[in-house]
Amino acid sequence: MRGINKLDNRVAIVTGGAGGIGKEICRCLIGEGAKVIMADLSESSAMTAINEINPEGDKVTYFRLDVADEESWQSLYKYVDTDFRRLDILVNNAGIYLLKDIEETSLSDWQNVMNVNATGVFIGTKLALPLMRPTGSGSIINISSTSGITGSPFEGAYTASKGAVRLFTKSAALHAAKDNIRINSVHPATTDTSMVEVIWNSSPDIKKTVTENVPLGRLAEPYEIAKTVLFLASDDSSYMTGSELIVDGGMTAI
């Protein structure tokens, strides 16, 4: 017989929860007893994901969220406060990718990537704190990237946005520590999702080359990133805040 789930009675939001890493995060969280709000721009993608991971529809609900829009966040938190009366876990997973070097990147490109990848994390984190504070605990997990740690000549805006997430997480963690709200970041290397198909499409041999350069000899699977998020969401990581967990098959060790 299985014991008590790690996340029983906890309420979680996962942004960008409809596909790739986000869907697997939702799957992991509900598997440990959490009630999950799948926050995503695409209702059709979210419904497809919910039908896959929770066909009964009793553990995951959908809310349309534009992470770059503060009013959209406010509507989400009002819904959570009204319907669930608490927020225990926030996973800032929503993000977009841009494969362009600095000179190819327009100002509009830059602003779009920063708005989604960095500003969205800021708004979501800031507005989550008042909902978490009354419970005396909380865990916020911000999905950054190994691109937020090491540079790349081919993804200037993306690298900058993920670097912003990395250091914002540390600043926010120090601010929220007095309230026992933990804030950490996760840094995956290239993960085999539809988001990186633009990379594979750029050259017929690029996926093979990228894979061969990973010390473990393969790309990450979305569930492997999700398991790291589950660890940070649970009490197993109760003494961790302001940390960065690198999940990269050894890439940053080179």
Backbone as numpy.savetxt, mean C-alpha at the origin, in Angstrom:
# Nx Ny Nz CAx CAy CAz Cx Cy Cz
-8.01 -27.48 15.54 -8.85 -26.28 15.54 -7.98 -25.03 15.54
-8.34 -24.07 14.72 -7.57 -22.84 14.62 -7.89 -21.93 15.79
-6.85 -21.23 16.29 -7.04 -20.31 17.40 -7.62 -18.99 16.94
-7.52 -17.99 17.80 -8.05 -16.67 17.50 -7.25 -16.04 16.36
-7.95 -15.41 15.43 -7.28 -14.72 14.33 -6.54 -13.49 14.84
-5.48 -13.13 14.15 -4.65 -12.01 14.58 -5.35 -10.67 14.49
-6.34 -10.56 13.59 -6.97 -9.26 13.36 -8.47 -9.27 13.66
-8.92 -10.18 14.49 -10.34 -10.22 14.84 -10.80 -8.87 15.39
-11.97 -8.43 14.94 -12.62 -7.20 15.42 -11.92 -5.93 14.97
-10.98 -6.03 14.05 -10.29 -4.84 13.57 -10.83 -4.43 12.20
-10.78 -3.13 11.97 -11.30 -2.56 10.73 -10.12 -1.99 9.94
-10.05 -2.34 8.67 -8.92 -1.94 7.82 -9.39 -1.29 6.54
-8.63 -0.32 6.08 -8.80 0.27 4.75 -7.58 -0.10 3.92
-7.81 -0.55 2.69 -6.72 -0.81 1.75 -6.99 0.01 0.50
-6.14 1.00 0.24 -6.33 1.79 -0.98 -5.71 1.04 -2.16
-6.29 1.28 -3.34 -5.83 0.53 -4.50 -6.01 -0.96 -4.29
-7.10 -1.31 -3.60 -7.28 -2.69 -3.16 -7.84 -3.64 -4.18
-8.14 -3.17 -5.38 -8.86 -4.01 -6.35 -7.97 -4.93 -7.17
-6.68 -4.69 -7.20 -5.85 -5.51 -8.06 -4.44 -5.66 -7.55
-3.71 -6.62 -8.12 -2.31 -6.79 -7.82 -2.04 -7.00 -6.34
-1.11 -6.21 -5.81 -0.73 -6.31 -4.41 -1.91 -5.99 -3.50
-2.69 -4.98 -3.87 -3.81 -4.56 -3.03 -4.81 -5.66 -2.78
-5.14 -6.40 -3.82 -6.10 -7.50 -3.67 -5.57 -8.56 -2.72
-4.29 -8.87 -2.83 -3.71 -9.89 -1.96 -3.62 -9.39 -0.52
-3.40 -8.09 -0.34 -3.43 -7.53 1.01 -4.81 -7.71 1.62
-5.84 -7.39 0.85 -7.21 -7.57 1.34 -7.45 -9.04 1.70
-7.00 -9.94 0.86 -7.18 -11.36 1.11 -6.51 -11.78 2.43
-5.28 -11.32 2.64 -4.55 -11.66 3.87 -5.23 -11.10 5.11
-5.69 -9.87 5.03 -6.29 -9.23 6.21 -7.60 -9.91 6.60
-8.45 -10.22 5.62 -9.71 -10.88 5.97 -9.45 -12.31 6.43
-8.37 -12.90 5.95 -8.02 -14.24 6.39 -7.67 -14.31 7.85
-7.27 -13.17 8.42 -6.96 -13.10 9.85 -8.04 -12.36 10.63
-9.23 -12.22 10.03 -10.38 -11.77 10.79 -10.76 -10.32 10.66
-10.03 -9.53 9.88 -10.34 -8.10 9.76 -11.55 -7.87 8.87
-12.25 -6.77 9.13 -13.24 -6.24 8.22 -12.52 -5.23 7.35
-12.63 -5.37 6.03 -11.81 -4.58 5.12 -12.68 -3.71 4.22
-12.27 -2.44 4.11 -12.86 -1.55 3.12 -11.88 -1.47 1.96
-12.30 -1.98 0.82 -11.48 -1.93 -0.39 -11.73 -0.60 -1.07
-10.79 0.32 -0.94 -10.93 1.67 -1.48 -10.20 1.76 -2.81
-10.94 2.05 -3.87 -10.35 2.02 -5.21 -11.17 2.91 -6.13
-10.55 3.39 -7.19 -11.27 4.19 -8.16 -12.21 3.36 -9.03
-11.84 2.12 -9.30 -12.58 1.29 -10.23 -13.56 0.37 -9.51
-14.84 0.67 -9.62 -15.85 -0.18 -8.98 -15.90 -1.55 -9.64
-15.80 -1.61 -10.96 -15.89 -2.90 -11.65 -14.74 -3.81 -11.24
-13.54 -3.27 -11.16 -12.38 -4.08 -10.73 -12.54 -4.53 -9.29
-13.07 -3.64 -8.46 -13.27 -3.98 -7.05 -14.31 -5.08 -6.90
-15.39 -5.02 -7.65 -16.42 -6.05 -7.54 -15.87 -7.41 -7.99
-15.06 -7.39 -9.04 -14.43 -8.63 -9.49 -13.53 -9.20 -8.41
-12.74 -8.32 -7.78 -11.82 -8.77 -6.72 -12.58 -9.30 -5.52
-13.65 -8.60 -5.12 -14.44 -9.05 -3.96 -15.07 -10.40 -4.24
-15.58 -10.59 -5.43 -16.17 -11.88 -5.79 -15.16 -13.01 -5.73
-13.91 -12.68 -5.94 -12.85 -13.69 -5.88 -12.43 -14.00 -4.46
-12.21 -12.96 -3.65 -11.63 -13.21 -2.32 -12.67 -13.33 -1.22
-13.88 -12.81 -1.46 -14.94 -12.89 -0.45 -16.30 -12.90 -1.13
-16.62 -14.00 -1.81 -17.88 -14.06 -2.58 -19.13 -13.84 -1.74
-19.04 -14.13 -0.45 -20.20 -13.89 0.42 -20.43 -12.40 0.66
-19.38 -11.61 0.46 -19.51 -10.16 0.63 -19.69 -9.71 2.06
-19.28 -10.54 3.02 -19.49 -10.18 4.42 -18.24 -9.66 5.11
-17.10 -9.74 4.42 -15.85 -9.30 5.04 -15.20 -8.12 4.34
-15.61 -7.86 3.11 -15.04 -6.77 2.33 -16.15 -5.91 1.75
-16.02 -4.61 1.92 -16.95 -3.68 1.29 -16.14 -2.73 0.40
-16.80 -2.20 -0.63 -16.13 -1.31 -1.57 -16.51 0.13 -1.29
-15.50 1.01 -1.44 -15.76 2.45 -1.39 -14.92 3.11 -2.47
-15.57 3.94 -3.29 -14.84 4.62 -4.36 -14.00 5.75 -3.76
-12.70 5.68 -4.00 -11.78 6.66 -3.43 -10.81 7.16 -4.48
-10.69 8.48 -4.56 -9.62 9.13 -5.32 -8.61 9.60 -4.30
-7.47 8.92 -4.20 -6.53 9.21 -3.11 -5.93 10.61 -3.19
-5.96 11.23 -4.36 -5.38 12.56 -4.51 -6.35 13.67 -4.14
-7.58 13.29 -3.75 -8.62 14.27 -3.47 -9.01 14.22 -1.99
-8.80 15.33 -1.29 -9.05 15.36 0.16 -10.52 15.12 0.49
-11.43 15.67 -0.31 -12.85 15.47 -0.05 -13.25 14.01 -0.19
-12.62 13.30 -1.10 -12.88 11.88 -1.27 -12.45 11.11 -0.02
-11.31 11.46 0.52 -10.84 10.85 1.78 -11.81 11.17 2.93
-12.24 12.40 2.99 -13.16 12.78 4.07 -14.46 11.98 4.00
-14.95 11.75 2.79 -16.16 10.95 2.62 -15.93 9.51 3.07
-14.77 8.97 2.73 -14.43 7.61 3.15 -14.40 7.50 4.67
-13.74 8.43 5.32 -13.61 8.35 6.78 -14.95 8.59 7.48
-15.79 9.41 6.90 -17.13 9.59 7.45 -17.91 8.29 7.38
-17.79 7.60 6.26 -18.45 6.30 6.09 -17.92 5.29 7.11
-16.60 5.23 7.28 -16.01 4.28 8.22 -16.46 4.59 9.65
-16.46 5.85 10.00 -16.86 6.25 11.35 -18.32 5.92 11.61
-19.16 6.14 10.62 -20.60 5.90 10.77 -20.93 4.42 10.82
-20.32 3.65 9.91 -20.69 2.24 9.77 -19.88 1.28 10.64
-18.65 1.66 10.98 -17.78 0.75 11.73 -17.36 1.29 13.09
-17.44 2.58 13.27 -17.16 3.24 14.55 -15.70 3.13 14.99
-14.81 2.72 14.09 -13.40 2.64 14.46 -12.57 2.42 13.19
-11.27 2.68 13.31 -10.32 2.35 12.25 -9.05 1.87 12.92
-8.62 0.67 12.59 -7.45 0.07 13.20 -6.25 -0.01 12.27
-6.51 -0.17 10.98 -5.43 -0.41 10.01 -5.70 0.41 8.75
-4.68 1.10 8.29 -4.73 1.78 6.99 -3.55 1.32 6.17
-3.81 0.81 4.98 -2.73 0.45 4.06 -2.80 1.39 2.87
-1.84 2.30 2.80 -1.74 3.23 1.67 -1.00 2.53 0.54
-1.77 1.80 -0.25 -1.20 0.98 -1.31 -1.37 1.57 -2.71
-2.37 2.42 -2.91 -2.65 2.95 -4.25 -1.43 3.67 -4.82
-1.17 3.42 -6.08 -0.03 4.08 -6.71 -0.07 3.92 -8.22
0.67 4.76 -8.90 0.80 4.67 -10.35 2.29 4.67 -10.70
2.58 4.13 -11.86 3.97 4.01 -12.29 4.20 4.85 -13.55
5.40 5.40 -13.66 5.75 6.17 -14.86 7.16 5.80 -15.28
7.29 5.25 -16.46 8.59 4.85 -17.00 9.08 5.95 -17.93
9.64 7.00 -17.32 10.20 8.11 -18.09 11.39 8.68 -17.34
12.42 9.06 -18.08 13.54 9.73 -17.42 13.17 11.19 -17.16
14.07 11.91 -16.53 13.76 13.28 -16.10 13.39 14.18 -17.28
14.15 14.08 -18.36 13.91 14.97 -19.49 12.65 14.62 -20.26
12.23 13.38 -20.18 10.99 12.97 -20.84 9.75 13.32 -20.01
9.96 13.59 -18.73 8.84 13.80 -17.81 8.33 15.22 -17.89
7.06 15.38 -18.21 6.45 16.72 -18.23 6.07 17.13 -16.81
5.80 18.41 -16.62 5.35 18.88 -15.31 4.05 18.19 -14.92
3.17 18.01 -15.90 1.91 17.32 -15.64 2.14 15.88 -15.20
3.08 15.19 -15.85 3.46 13.83 -15.44 3.90 13.82 -13.98
4.81 14.73 -13.68 5.39 14.82 -12.33 4.30 15.04 -11.29
3.44 16.01 -11.53 2.39 16.34 -10.57 1.41 15.19 -10.38
1.10 14.50 -11.46 0.16 13.38 -11.37 0.73 12.25 -10.51
1.99 11.89 -10.76 2.63 10.83 -9.99 2.76 11.23 -8.52
3.17 12.45 -8.27 3.33 12.90 -6.88 1.98 12.99 -6.16
0.95 13.43 -6.87 -0.37 13.55 -6.26 -0.91 12.20 -5.79
-0.76 11.19 -6.63 -1.28 9.87 -6.28 -0.37 9.17 -5.28
0.93 9.12 -5.58 1.84 8.29 -4.80 2.28 8.91 -3.48
2.38 10.22 -3.42 2.89 10.87 -2.20 1.81 11.67 -1.49
1.13 12.56 -2.21 0.10 13.38 -1.57 -1.03 12.50 -1.03
-1.40 11.46 -1.76 -2.45 10.56 -1.29 -2.09 9.90 0.03
-0.82 9.53 0.19 -0.36 8.93 1.45 -0.44 9.95 2.58
-0.04 11.18 2.29 -0.11 12.25 3.30 -1.55 12.48 3.76
-2.47 12.66 2.83 -3.86 12.95 3.21 -4.45 11.78 3.99
-4.25 10.58 3.47 -4.83 9.41 4.13 -4.31 9.22 5.54
-3.02 9.41 5.71 -2.41 9.26 7.04 -2.90 10.36 7.99
-2.86 11.58 7.55 -3.27 12.70 8.40 -4.70 12.53 8.90
-5.61 12.19 8.01 -7.01 12.12 8.39 -7.36 10.83 9.12
-6.47 9.82 9.06 -6.72 8.57 9.78 -6.46 8.73 11.28
-5.55 9.59 11.65 -5.12 9.67 13.04 -6.26 9.97 14.02
-7.15 10.92 13.73 -8.25 11.17 14.67 -9.19 9.98 14.84
-9.31 9.13 13.82 -10.15 7.94 13.93 -9.46 6.84 14.73
-8.15 6.76 14.65 -7.41 5.73 15.36 -7.17 6.09 16.82
-7.00 7.36 17.09 -6.59 7.79 18.42 -7.51 7.31 19.55
-8.83 7.32 19.40 -9.70 6.90 20.50 -9.51 5.45 20.93
-9.05 4.57 20.02 -8.86 3.17 20.39 -7.52 2.93 21.09
-6.66 3.93 21.08 -5.37 3.81 21.76 -4.34 2.99 21.00
-4.61 2.75 19.72 -3.65 2.00 18.91 -4.02 2.16 17.44
-3.17 1.64 16.59 -3.44 1.68 15.16 -2.17 1.35 14.40
-2.34 0.90 13.17 -1.20 0.60 12.32 -1.45 1.14 10.93
-0.53 1.98 10.47 -0.58 2.52 9.11 0.62 1.97 8.36
0.35 1.36 7.21 1.41 0.78 6.40 1.42 1.48 5.05
2.52 2.11 4.73 2.65 2.84 3.47 3.50 2.04 2.49
2.93 1.75 1.33 3.67 0.98 0.33 4.55 1.92 -0.49
5.84 1.81 -0.26 6.82 2.56 -1.03 7.38 1.63 -2.10
8.68 1.56 -2.23 9.32 0.74 -3.26 10.81 0.74 -3.01
11.52 -0.23 -3.55 12.97 -0.12 -3.52 13.43 1.10 -4.31
12.57 1.59 -5.21 12.87 2.83 -5.95 12.86 4.05 -5.03
12.31 3.90 -3.83 12.36 4.97 -2.84 13.65 4.94 -2.03
14.51 3.96 -2.31 15.77 3.81 -1.59 16.95 3.98 -2.52
16.84 3.42 -3.71 17.91 3.53 -4.71 17.41 4.32 -5.92
18.30 4.96 -6.61 17.92 5.76 -7.76 17.73 4.93 -9.01
17.10 5.54 -10.00 16.94 4.91 -11.31 16.91 6.01 -12.37
17.63 5.84 -13.47 17.62 6.87 -14.52 16.34 6.86 -15.34
15.50 5.82 -15.17 14.34 5.65 -16.04 13.00 5.98 -15.39
13.00 6.39 -14.12 11.74 6.62 -13.41 11.87 7.75 -12.39
12.23 8.94 -12.91 12.52 10.07 -12.04 11.38 10.45 -11.12
10.19 10.62 -11.66 9.05 11.03 -10.84 8.63 9.92 -9.88
8.62 8.70 -10.37 8.23 7.56 -9.53 9.19 7.41 -8.36
10.48 7.47 -8.64 11.49 7.35 -7.59 11.32 8.46 -6.56
11.11 9.68 -7.02 10.93 10.80 -6.10 9.70 10.61 -5.22
8.61 10.13 -5.82 7.37 9.94 -5.05 7.53 8.87 -3.99
8.24 7.79 -4.32 8.41 6.71 -3.36 9.43 7.07 -2.28
10.42 7.89 -2.65 11.33 8.41 -1.63 10.61 9.32 -0.65
9.66 10.09 -1.16 8.86 10.94 -0.29 8.05 10.11 0.70
7.48 9.01 0.21 6.72 8.12 1.09 7.61 7.57 2.20
8.81 7.19 1.84 9.75 6.62 2.82 10.01 7.57 3.98
10.37 8.81 3.68 10.72 9.74 4.75 9.49 10.34 5.43
8.41 10.53 4.69 7.16 10.96 5.33 6.74 9.95 6.39
6.90 8.66 6.09 6.52 7.61 7.03 7.27 7.78 8.34
8.55 8.06 8.28 9.34 8.22 9.50 8.89 9.44 10.30
8.64 10.55 9.61 8.18 11.75 10.29 6.82 11.52 10.94
5.91 10.91 10.20 4.57 10.64 10.73 4.63 9.67 11.90
5.53 8.69 11.82 5.67 7.72 12.91 6.09 8.40 14.21
7.00 9.34 14.12 7.43 10.06 15.31 6.30 10.90 15.88
5.52 11.50 15.00 4.39 12.31 15.44 3.33 11.48 16.16
3.06 10.28 15.65 1.95 9.47 16.16 2.34 8.50 17.27
3.63 8.40 17.56 4.08 7.41 18.53 3.45 7.60 19.91
3.24 8.84 20.30 2.65 9.12 21.62 1.25 8.56 21.77
0.59 8.32 20.66 -0.77 7.76 20.67 -0.79 6.25 20.41
0.42 5.64 20.40 0.55 4.20 20.13 0.02 3.84 18.75
0.13 4.76 17.82 -0.20 4.50 16.42 1.11 4.29 15.69
1.26 3.11 15.13 2.52 2.73 14.47 2.41 2.98 12.96
3.47 3.53 12.38 3.47 3.84 10.95 4.78 3.34 10.36
4.68 2.43 9.41 5.84 1.80 8.80 5.69 1.78 7.28
6.79 1.56 6.59 6.73 1.48 5.12 7.25 0.13 4.64
6.73 -0.30 3.50 7.14 -1.54 2.85 7.72 -1.18 1.49
8.85 -1.81 1.15 9.58 -1.47 -0.07 9.77 -2.70 -0.94
8.79 -3.00 -1.79 8.95 -4.13 -2.71 9.86 -3.77 -3.87
10.55 -4.78 -4.38 11.19 -4.66 -5.69 10.11 -4.98 -6.73
10.52 -5.13 -7.97 9.56 -5.40 -9.05 8.71 -6.62 -8.70
7.41 -6.42 -8.69 6.45 -7.47 -8.35 5.63 -7.79 -9.59
5.32 -9.05 -9.77 4.69 -9.49 -11.02 3.20 -9.14 -11.02
2.90 -7.89 -11.35 1.52 -7.41 -11.43 1.32 -6.67 -12.75
0.08 -6.33 -13.03 -0.22 -5.61 -14.28 0.38 -4.21 -14.29
0.67 -3.64 -13.12 1.22 -2.29 -13.05 2.56 -2.17 -13.76
3.34 -3.24 -13.78 4.67 -3.16 -14.39 4.70 -3.68 -15.82
3.53 -3.94 -16.39 3.51 -4.41 -17.78 4.11 -3.39 -18.73
4.04 -2.09 -18.37 4.64 -1.06 -19.21 6.15 -1.29 -19.34
6.76 -1.85 -18.29 8.18 -2.15 -18.36 8.43 -3.30 -19.33
7.64 -4.37 -19.18 7.85 -5.54 -20.05 7.58 -5.16 -21.51
6.62 -4.27 -21.73 6.29 -3.88 -23.10 7.35 -2.99 -23.75
8.25 -2.43 -22.92 9.27 -1.53 -23.47 10.36 -2.27 -24.23
10.51 -3.56 -23.94 11.53 -4.35 -24.63 11.17 -5.83 -24.50
11.34 -6.61 -25.55 10.96 -8.02 -25.48 11.77 -8.84 -24.48
12.97 -8.40 -24.16 13.85 -9.17 -23.27 13.96 -8.60 -21.87
13.25 -7.51 -21.59 13.47 -6.80 -20.32 13.05 -7.62 -19.11
11.95 -8.36 -19.20 11.50 -9.16 -18.05 12.54 -10.21 -17.69
13.10 -10.86 -18.70 14.14 -11.88 -18.47 15.36 -11.25 -17.83
15.76 -10.07 -18.31 16.93 -9.38 -17.77 16.71 -8.98 -16.31
15.55 -8.38 -16.03 15.25 -7.96 -14.66 15.25 -9.16 -13.72
14.62 -10.23 -14.15 14.53 -11.43 -13.31 15.91 -12.01 -13.03
16.75 -12.07 -14.03 18.10 -12.64 -13.86 18.95 -11.81 -12.91
18.63 -10.52 -12.75 19.40 -9.65 -11.87 18.96 -9.73 -10.42
17.89 -10.46 -10.13 17.44 -10.64 -8.76 18.21 -11.79 -8.13
18.88 -11.58 -6.99 19.64 -12.67 -6.39 18.85 -13.95 -6.16
17.57 -13.84 -5.79 16.75 -15.03 -5.60 16.28 -15.63 -6.93
16.54 -14.94 -8.04 16.29 -15.50 -9.35 14.85 -15.46 -9.83
14.01 -14.63 -9.22 12.62 -14.53 -9.64 12.04 -13.21 -9.16
10.90 -12.83 -9.75 10.19 -11.65 -9.30 9.36 -11.97 -8.06
8.99 -10.94 -7.32 8.11 -11.13 -6.16 6.70 -11.44 -6.63
6.00 -12.26 -5.87 4.58 -12.49 -6.09 3.79 -11.56 -5.17
2.63 -11.08 -5.61 1.87 -10.13 -4.78 1.60 -10.62 -3.35
1.36 -11.92 -3.18 1.04 -12.42 -1.85 2.25 -12.30 -0.91
3.47 -12.29 -1.47 4.65 -12.16 -0.62 4.75 -10.75 -0.03
4.32 -9.77 -0.77 4.26 -8.41 -0.24 3.12 -8.30 0.77
2.01 -8.94 0.46 0.85 -8.89 1.35 1.16 -9.50 2.71
1.94 -10.56 2.74 2.29 -11.19 4.02 3.11 -10.25 4.89
3.94 -9.44 4.27 4.72 -8.44 5.01 3.80 -7.39 5.60
2.81 -6.97 4.82 1.83 -6.00 5.30 1.05 -6.58 6.48
0.65 -7.84 6.38 -0.06 -8.49 7.48 0.76 -8.46 8.76
2.04 -8.73 8.65 2.91 -8.67 9.82 2.88 -7.29 10.47
2.97 -6.24 9.66 2.97 -4.88 10.20 1.60 -4.48 10.73
0.55 -5.05 10.18 -0.81 -4.72 10.64 -1.13 -5.37 11.97
-0.46 -6.47 12.27 -0.78 -7.25 13.46 0.09 -6.86 14.64
-0.25 -7.43 15.80 0.53 -7.18 17.01 1.88 -7.88 16.99
2.14 -8.71 15.97 3.46 -9.32 15.85 4.55 -8.28 15.67
4.17 -7.10 15.20 5.15 -6.02 14.98 4.92 -4.87 15.96
4.47 -5.20 17.16 4.02 -4.17 18.12 5.10 -3.18 18.55
6.38 -3.52 18.37 7.45 -2.60 18.77 8.13 -1.97 17.56
7.44 -1.97 16.43 8.00 -1.40 15.22 7.22 -0.17 14.78
7.92 0.94 14.64 7.33 2.12 14.03 8.45 2.95 13.40
8.14 3.58 12.29 9.15 4.34 11.55 10.14 3.45 10.81
9.80 2.17 10.69 10.71 1.22 10.04 10.39 1.08 8.55
11.36 0.59 7.81 11.15 0.29 6.40 11.50 -1.18 6.19
10.54 -1.94 5.70 10.76 -3.36 5.43 10.99 -3.53 3.94
12.14 -4.04 3.58 12.52 -4.23 2.18 12.22 -5.67 1.78
11.43 -5.81 0.72 11.05 -7.14 0.24 11.46 -7.21 -1.23
12.69 -7.60 -1.48 13.25 -7.38 -2.82 14.09 -8.53 -3.37
14.05 -9.69 -2.75 14.81 -10.82 -3.27 16.31 -10.60 -3.24
16.76 -9.61 -2.46 18.20 -9.35 -2.34 18.72 -8.22 -3.20
17.84 -7.52 -3.93 18.30 -6.52 -4.89 19.11 -5.39 -4.24
18.66 -4.88 -3.10 19.36 -3.75 -2.50 20.62 -4.18 -1.75
20.86 -5.50 -1.68 22.08 -6.00 -1.05 23.25 -6.02 -2.03
22.95 -5.84 -3.30 24.01 -5.90 -4.31 24.92 -4.67 -4.21
